[in-house]
Amino acid sequence: MMSKIKSLMLLACLGIFSQSAQALSCITPPGEFHGLVSAPATIAIDPAWPVGYVVASINVPSQSVPVTCSTNSFGSETLHIIVTGAMPTGLARRIVVNGYTGNDYNTGLTYTTAGTKPTYTAPAVTVQYYIASLPVQAGTIQADTPPYSAIEWRFINSSSSLFRGIIGWGLGATTVTIKPPPAPTCSITTPNLNFPLGSINKSTFTGIGSVSPWVTEKLVSGGCNATTVSMTFQGTANVNNKNLFAVTGGATGIGVDLQSYDGYQAIPNSATAITWGPRGNGASYDFKARYMQSDAAVTTGPANAIATVLVNYK
């Protein structure tokens, strides 16, 4: 009697195992590739665009998806809409559908029994190409060809490890290029810079190299998006000290010493430039000027000098 009981228990266990193997597998009878949606032929990426910037949007139309389910070993299945496909480095795809933005939209439709199901009307989907990381590299987004598609309706089983019955839309080819960086621009809003060096007593000059007090002025920037700014200076040089600008008007024996605020000298007609970091709108390039004795003897009179500033930027 005991042997019969053991046998019945074994049969019961086998029956339970056999029943669990009868699970679901859903497909879309029309096949896998629904059609090809046009994509932009070319996308030109501006290097200034930030991460997250949407560079292109493609509208995928609504479609009707027939669903048929049979029994096998894959478990209950839920219908998802996903986006796939390789992109050039720095770019990615995502879908926008029913307020969802991402790569895998769960429609909420779960199938647990066999048979023909009501036709699923798939919503219209927007595919976004966006900047996922920087820098973006140029390249080609290949067109999808059957049976591969970028936008897919997948039946994913309860363990999310398998899918079946794909139907989807393919996307056309796109060439991705990188725009060259814009040429830098800089401007100066100060039309002329005047240093009023004042009336200096002749006794201030006690020998070659003696100087009057500094006077400071500012060249005001109108904005600059360059990396560096350099300035060279043109004008008549002092006869005895080529680092000074010559004066006119009557005074002799002196010249004008022009420097940046931090002590770099503006030398007349020299290729040696004073280099600056770019100044934003309203900021300034600061200078200072003074008289310097250049000759053994100094005579009195007006002492004016003119310098032209050449501004280069890159």
Residue pairs with C-beta under 8 A, 6 or more apart in sequence:
21 73
22 71
22 72
23 71
23 72
23 73
23 74
23 75
23 76
24 69
24 70
24 71
24 72
24 74
24 75
24 76
24 77
24 111
24 112
24 113
24 114
24 157
25 69
25 70
25 71
25 72
25 74
25 77
25 155
25 164
25 165
26 67
26 68
26 69
26 70
26 77
26 79
26 111
26 117
26 155
26 164
26 165
27 67
27 68
27 69
27 70
27 155
27 164
27 165
28 65
28 66
28 67
28 68
28 153
28 165
28 166
28 167
29 66
29 68
30 66
30 167
31 147
31 167
32 146
32 147
32 149
32 166
32 167
32 168
33 144
33 146
33 147
33 148
33 149
33 167
33 168
33 170
34 63
34 149
34 167
34 168
34 169
35 169
35 170
36 143
36 144
36 169
36 170
36 171
36 172
37 58
37 59
37 60
37 61
37 151
37 169
37 170
37 171
37 172
38 58
38 172
39 56
39 58
39 141
39 143
39 171
39 172
39 173
39 174
40 56
40 58
40 174
41 172
41 173
41 174
41 175
42 174
42 175
42 176
42 177
43 55
43 56
43 129
43 174
43 175
43 176
43 177
44 177
44 178
44 179
45 55
45 90
45 131
45 136
45 138
45 176
45 177
45 178
45 179
46 179
47 135
47 136
47 178
47 179
47 181
49 55
49 131
50 131
50 134
51 131
51 132
51 133
51 134
52 130
52 131
53 130
53 131
54 128
54 129
54 130
55 91
55 129
55 130
55 131
56 128
56 129
56 174
57 126
57 127
57 128
57 129
58 126
58 127
58 128
58 129
58 171
59 124
59 125
59 126
59 127
60 124
60 125
60 126
60 127
60 151
60 169
61 124
62 121
62 122
62 123
62 124
63 121
63 122
63 169
64 119
64 120
64 121
64 122
65 119
65 120
65 121
65 122
65 153
65 167
66 116
66 117
66 119
66 120
67 79
67 111
67 116
67 117
67 118
67 119
67 120
67 165
68 115
68 116
68 117
69 77
69 111
69 113
69 114
69 115
69 117
70 114
71 114
74 157
74 162
74 164
75 157
75 158
75 159
76 110
76 111
76 112
76 157
76 158
77 110
77 111
77 155
77 156
77 157
77 158
77 164
78 106
78 107
78 108
78 109
78 110
78 111
78 155
78 156
78 158
79 107
79 109
79 110
79 111
79 120
79 153
79 154
79 155
80 104
80 105
80 106
80 107
80 153
80 154
80 155
80 156
80 163
81 95
81 97
81 104
81 105
81 107
81 122
81 125
81 151
81 152
81 153
81 154
82 95
82 103
82 104
82 105
82 151
82 152
82 154
83 93
83 94
83 95
83 103
83 127
83 150
83 151
83 152
84 93
84 149
84 150
84 152
85 93
85 141
85 144
85 150
85 171
86 141
86 142
87 93
87 129
87 141
88 136
88 137
88 138
88 139
88 140
88 141
88 176
89 133
89 136
89 137
89 139
90 131
90 132
90 133
90 134
90 135
90 136
90 137
91 129
91 130
91 131
91 132
91 136
91 141
91 176
92 129
92 130
92 132
93 103
93 127
93 128
93 129
93 130
93 150
94 101
94 102
94 103
94 127
94 128
94 130
95 101
95 102
95 103
95 105
95 125
95 126
95 127
95 128
95 151
96 125
96 126
96 127
96 128
97 105
97 123
97 124
97 125
97 126
98 105
98 123
101 128
107 120
109 120
111 117
111 155
120 153
122 153
125 151
127 150
127 151
127 171
129 141
129 174
136 176
136 178
137 176
137 178
138 176
138 177
138 178
139 176
140 173
140 174
140 175
140 176
141 171
141 173
141 174
141 175
141 176
142 173
143 170
143 171
143 172
143 173
144 150
144 170
144 171
145 170
146 170
147 166
148 170
149 166
149 167
149 168
149 169
149 170
150 168
150 169
150 170
150 171
151 168
151 169
151 170
151 171
152 166
152 167
152 168
153 166
153 167
153 168
154 163
154 164
154 165
154 166
155 163
155 164
155 165
156 162
156 163
157 163
157 164
182 225
184 224
184 225
184 226
184 227
184 313
184 314
185 223
185 224
185 225
185 226
186 221
186 222
186 223
186 224
186 225
186 226
186 229
186 278
186 311
186 313
187 221
187 222
187 223
187 224
188 219
188 220
188 221
188 222
188 311
189 220
189 221
189 222
190 218
190 219
190 220
193 217
193 218
193 219
193 287
193 309
194 217
195 215
195 217
195 256
195 287
195 289
196 215
197 212
197 215
197 256
197 289
197 290
197 291
197 303
198 212
198 215
200 212
200 291
202 298
202 300
204 210
204 211
204 212
205 212
205 253
205 254
205 291
205 293
205 298
206 293
207 293
207 296
208 293
208 294
208 295
208 296
209 292
209 293
210 292
210 293
211 257
211 290
211 291
211 292
211 293
212 290
212 291
212 292
213 290
214 288
214 289
214 290
215 288
215 289
215 290
216 261
216 286
216 287
216 288
217 286
217 287
217 288
217 289
218 284
218 285
218 286
218 287
219 284
219 285
219 286
219 287
219 309
220 282
220 283
220 284
221 278
221 279
221 280
221 281
221 282
221 283
221 284
221 285
222 281
223 280
223 281
224 278
224 279
224 280
224 313
225 278
226 278
226 313
226 314
227 278
227 314
228 275
228 276
228 277
228 278
228 313
228 314
229 275
229 276
229 277
229 278
229 279
229 285
229 311
229 312
229 313
230 273
230 274
230 275
230 276
230 311
230 312
230 313
231 266
231 273
231 274
231 276
231 285
231 309
231 310
231 311
231 312
232 270
232 271
232 272
232 273
232 274
232 309
232 310
232 312
233 258
233 266
233 267
233 268
233 269
233 270
233 307
233 308
233 309
233 310
234 268
234 269
234 307
234 308
234 310
235 245
235 246
235 268
235 269
235 305
235 306
235 307
235 308
236 245
236 246
236 268
236 305
236 306
237 243
237 244
237 245
237 246
237 268
237 269
238 244
238 245
238 246
238 247
238 255
238 294
239 246
239 294
240 294
240 295
241 255
241 292
241 294
242 267
242 268
243 257
243 265
243 267
243 268
244 255
244 256
244 257
244 268
244 292
244 294
245 255
245 256
245 258
245 268
245 305
245 306
245 307
246 255
246 305
247 254
247 255
247 256
247 291
247 303
247 304
247 305
248 302
248 303
248 304
248 305
249 301
249 302
249 303
249 304
250 299
250 300
250 301
250 302
250 303
251 298
251 299
251 300
251 301
251 302
251 303
252 295
252 297
252 298
252 299
252 301
253 293
253 294
253 295
253 296
253 297
253 298
253 299
254 291
254 292
254 293
254 294
254 295
254 298
254 303
255 291
255 292
255 294
255 305
256 289
256 290
256 291
256 292
256 303
256 305
256 307
257 265
257 289
257 290
257 291
257 292
258 265
258 266
258 287
258 288
258 289
258 307
259 265
259 266
259 287
259 288
259 289
260 266
260 274
260 276
260 285
260 286
260 287
260 288
261 286
261 287
261 288
264 274
266 274
266 287
266 307
268 307
273 312
276 285
278 313
279 285
291 303
